[in-house]
Amino acid sequence: MSAPPRSVLITGCSTGIGRCCAEGLRGRGWRVFATARRADDVAALASQGFEALQLDLDASDSIQAAVDDVLARTDGTLDALFNNGAYGQAGAVEDLSRDALRAQFESNLFGWVELTNRVLPVMRAQGHGRVVMNSSVLGLVAMPWRGAYNATKFALEGLTDTLRQELAGSGIHIALVEPGPIESRFRANALAAFERWIDADASVHRARYTRMRRRLETAESTTPFTLPPEAVLEAVVHALESPRPRRRYAVTLPTRLFAVLRRLLPAALLDRLLVRAGNS
Ligand SMILES: NC(=O)c1ccc[n+]([C@@H]2O[C@H](COP(=O)([O-])OP(=O)(O)OC[C@H]3O[C@@H](n4cnc5c(N)ncnc54)[C@H](OP(=O)(O)O)[C@@H]3O)[C@@H](O)[C@H]2O)c1
């Protein structure tokens, strides 16, 4: 009798990297639990043959229900978790309300930790597991107008480094994927978060925001170095399937470049470079 397919739970599969990885991993024989927070997206995933579940990272009961549902279908096992669902809160740090910052951390960090902590006991009990955290080049270096998002990804990097140390010897491997610009709905969703939370007209940065809006209205594919989401899939596949998964996967040239430059350049020069990149 052949072994059952390995199982993976993925967050944020309505679009972008999550959707691409759900399709790619299914194509490689994984049993994919594809999750999205909205009912119509769950229905769309189900109509494409996925085992689709509702999972909103902002809601503990939704996280709990999704995990319970998966474990009921797998006899209490789960081989892998891909933490992916998130958004970018655009806007200057000076214009961030406490609520805007809290909302950003709820989706991009607190929900991820809560979900991971629900899955880890299962992986510990079975003696193996893989967890992949979708970080960013903005988990390595900071850019203007992205402070809230930067903060969540820096926090994710630190928390994941700690968790990896604490998981030593458990048979569970945790990896960080660090994409630079990837084609997805990320910019459109960042623009929506900006309009929702930032009072642009009242800001000292309102002239800058006109340019920022224009940038966010442009598709990712128009920027240099942008890669399709399949580039992230490749890293995720290695992190999930390789006998020797890495701790970090730099995806796109900007990530590889800034990972090196942040170590080599004096802080003032690095700042100048990042301001220019962040304003372009
Ligand atoms: N695109 C890039 O250039 C880039 C670069 C570096 C890192 N990343 C990271 O890649 C990951 C995926 O982003 P993407 O590029 O694929 O962007 P995307 O196309 O905007 O997709 C983001 C996904 O996250 C979901 N999501 C947002 N908040 C959620 C919540 N509270 N609960 C559950 N799902 C939620 C979205 O669902 P809805 O459709 O319901 O909003 C969507 O499915 C993120 O972690 C992002 O930080 C992206």
The ligand as an SDF file (V2000), in Angstrom:
LIG
                    3D

 48 52  0  0  0  0  0  0  0  0999 V2000
    3.8580   40.4730   -3.4790 N   0  0  0  0  0  0  0  0  0  0  0  0
    5.0210   40.8260   -2.9910 C   0  0  0  0  0  0  0  0  0  0  0  0
    5.7480   41.6150   -3.6050 O   0  0  0  0  0  0  0  0  0  0  0  0
    5.5030   40.2600   -1.6820 C   0  0  0  0  0  0  0  0  0  0  0  0
    6.8360   40.4760   -1.3260 C   0  0  0  0  0  0  0  0  0  0  0  0
    7.3130   39.9710   -0.1210 C   0  0  0  0  0  0  0  0  0  0  0  0
    6.4730   39.2410    0.6950 C   0  0  0  0  0  0  0  0  0  0  0  0
    5.1700   39.0300    0.3380 N   0  0  0  0  0  0  0  0  0  0  0  0
    4.3390   38.2550    1.2540 C   0  0  0  0  0  0  0  0  0  0  0  0
    3.6640   37.2570    0.5490 O   0  0  0  0  0  0  0  0  0  0  0  0
    2.4700   36.8990    1.2420 C   0  0  0  0  0  0  0  0  0  0  0  0
    1.3150   36.8210    0.2540 C   0  0  0  0  0  0  0  0  0  0  0  0
    1.1370   38.0830   -0.3650 O   0  0  0  0  0  0  0  0  0  0  0  0
    0.7720   38.2320   -1.9070 P   0  0  0  0  0  0  0  0  0  0  0  0
    1.8940   38.9180   -2.5670 O   0  0  0  0  0  0  0  0  0  0  0  0
    0.2880   36.9480   -2.4720 O   0  0  0  0  0  0  0  0  0  0  0  0
   -0.4040   39.3110   -1.7990 O   0  0  0  0  0  0  0  0  0  0  0  0
   -1.9620   39.2390   -2.1370 P   0  0  0  0  0  0  0  0  0  0  0  0
   -2.1640   38.8560   -3.5610 O   0  0  0  0  0  0  0  0  0  0  0  0
   -2.5020   40.5280   -1.6490 O   0  0  0  0  0  0  0  0  0  0  0  0
   -2.4860   38.0170   -1.2300 O   0  0  0  0  0  0  0  0  0  0  0  0
   -2.5540   38.1400    0.1590 C   0  0  0  0  0  0  0  0  0  0  0  0
   -3.4040   37.0120    0.7080 C   0  0  0  0  0  0  0  0  0  0  0  0
   -3.4540   37.1480    2.1490 O   0  0  0  0  0  0  0  0  0  0  0  0
   -4.8100   37.1190    2.5310 C   0  0  0  0  0  0  0  0  0  0  0  0
   -5.0600   37.7660    3.8010 N   0  0  0  0  0  0  0  0  0  0  0  0
   -4.8740   39.0610    4.1640 C   0  0  0  0  0  0  0  0  0  0  0  0
   -5.2900   39.2660    5.4170 N   0  0  0  0  0  0  0  0  0  0  0  0
   -5.7710   38.0770    5.8680 C   0  0  0  0  0  0  0  0  0  0  0  0
   -6.3870   37.6300    7.0680 C   0  0  0  0  0  0  0  0  0  0  0  0
   -6.6190   38.4640    8.0870 N   0  0  0  0  0  0  0  0  0  0  0  0
   -6.7490   36.3300    7.1740 N   0  0  0  0  0  0  0  0  0  0  0  0
   -6.5530   35.4610    6.1530 C   0  0  0  0  0  0  0  0  0  0  0  0
   -6.0070   35.8320    4.9830 N   0  0  0  0  0  0  0  0  0  0  0  0
   -5.6230   37.1160    4.8430 C   0  0  0  0  0  0  0  0  0  0  0  0
   -5.5460   37.7840    1.3750 C   0  0  0  0  0  0  0  0  0  0  0  0
   -6.9320   37.5050    1.4650 O   0  0  0  0  0  0  0  0  0  0  0  0
   -8.0550   38.5320    0.8580 P   0  0  0  0  0  0  0  0  0  0  0  0
   -8.1040   38.2660   -0.6200 O   0  0  0  0  0  0  0  0  0  0  0  0
   -9.2910   38.1430    1.5910 O   0  0  0  0  0  0  0  0  0  0  0  0
   -7.6000   39.9360    1.1840 O   0  0  0  0  0  0  0  0  0  0  0  0
   -4.8490   37.0920    0.2140 C   0  0  0  0  0  0  0  0  0  0  0  0
   -5.3430   35.7790    0.0460 O   0  0  0  0  0  0  0  0  0  0  0  0
    2.3090   37.9400    2.3560 C   0  0  0  0  0  0  0  0  0  0  0  0
    2.7500   37.3860    3.5790 O   0  0  0  0  0  0  0  0  0  0  0  0
    3.2360   39.0600    1.9210 C   0  0  0  0  0  0  0  0  0  0  0  0
    3.7100   39.7850    3.0250 O   0  0  0  0  0  0  0  0  0  0  0  0
    4.6700   39.5270   -0.8300 C   0  0  0  0  0  0  0  0  0  0  0  0
  1  2  1  0
  2  3  2  0
  2  4  1  0
  4  5  1  0
  4 48  2  0
  5  6  2  0
  6  7  1  0
  7  8  2  0
  8  9  1  0
  8 48  1  0
  9 10  1  0
  9 46  1  0
 10 11  1  0
 11 12  1  0
 11 44  1  0
 12 13  1  0
 13 14  1  0
 14 15  2  0
 14 16  1  0
 14 17  1  0
 17 18  1  0
 18 19  2  0
 18 20  1  0
 18 21  1  0
 21 22  1  0
 22 23  1  0
 23 24  1  0
 23 42  1  0
 24 25  1  0
 25 26  1  0
 25 36  1  0
 26 27  1  0
 26 35  1  0
 27 28  2  0
 28 29  1  0
 29 30  1  0
 29 35  2  0
 30 31  1  0
 30 32  2  0
 32 33  1  0
 33 34  2  0
 34 35  1  0
 36 37  1  0
 36 42  1  0
 37 38  1  0
 38 39  2  0
 38 40  1  0
 38 41  1  0
 42 43  1  0
 44 45  1  0
 44 46  1  0
 46 47  1  0
M  CHG  2   8   1  16  -1
M  END
$$$$
